[in-house]
Amino acid sequence: MRWVPLCGVIIFGFLGSSQVALAAPPPGFSEVITHCESCHGSKGESSTPSIPRLNGQSADYLLLRLREFSDPTSQSSHAFDNMWPVVTAMNDDSKKQIAEYFAQQTPPSITLTGPASGKKLYEEGLHAQSVAACASCHGSNAEGGPSAPRLAGQQLEYLKTQLWDFNFVTRVHGPMNARAMKFMSEDIDALASYLAGR
């Protein structure tokens, strides 16, 4: 086991297999999770409007995001300021352990409600602007997939911020930039409200 100190928090890496006994995390893992949960909430159920919920996201997606934070040129200033110092002190096995842990937590319980225009945009896209339906990647119930995040029950403020970051290309993701750049302010508000169940 290799230990790397980060801001008073112990970040560790396992040498060899990255498999995790999900029911019984390895010794020392609780310190890492406590650090994550200090911002993202117990078991990833964030109650802070600007901080995303991690519970129930796929392990593949969470690992992808943890790796992406290592590239400051592709992230918003908020993500860079808060996540880059953390992930650069981790090895890949540590990131896999964290992703697996939060993927196994119960996702937010929510019924997708909200503006009809948000529902229509999610399910049908914007045909006039050649924007595909959000559901084509994120699932019919916004449950997400291996490489696409779960959106159902995500924090409203966080959803709006990410859509604007994609719109202004302050968060770089080709497919999302191409779509979000065609959204008007009312589209972002309606879509985020629908997914957050507001």
Buried (B, 14 or more C-beta within 10 A) or exposed (E): EEEEEBEEBBBBBBEEEBEBEEEEBEEEBEEBBEBBBEBBBEBBBBEEEEBBBBBBBBBBBBBBBBBBBBEBEBBBEBBBEBBBEBBEBBBEBBBBBBBBBBBBBEBBEBEBEBBEBBBBBBBEBBEEEEBBBBBEBBBEBBBBEEEBBBBBBBBBBBBBBBBBBBBEBBBBBEEBBBBBEBBEEEBBBBBBBBBBBE
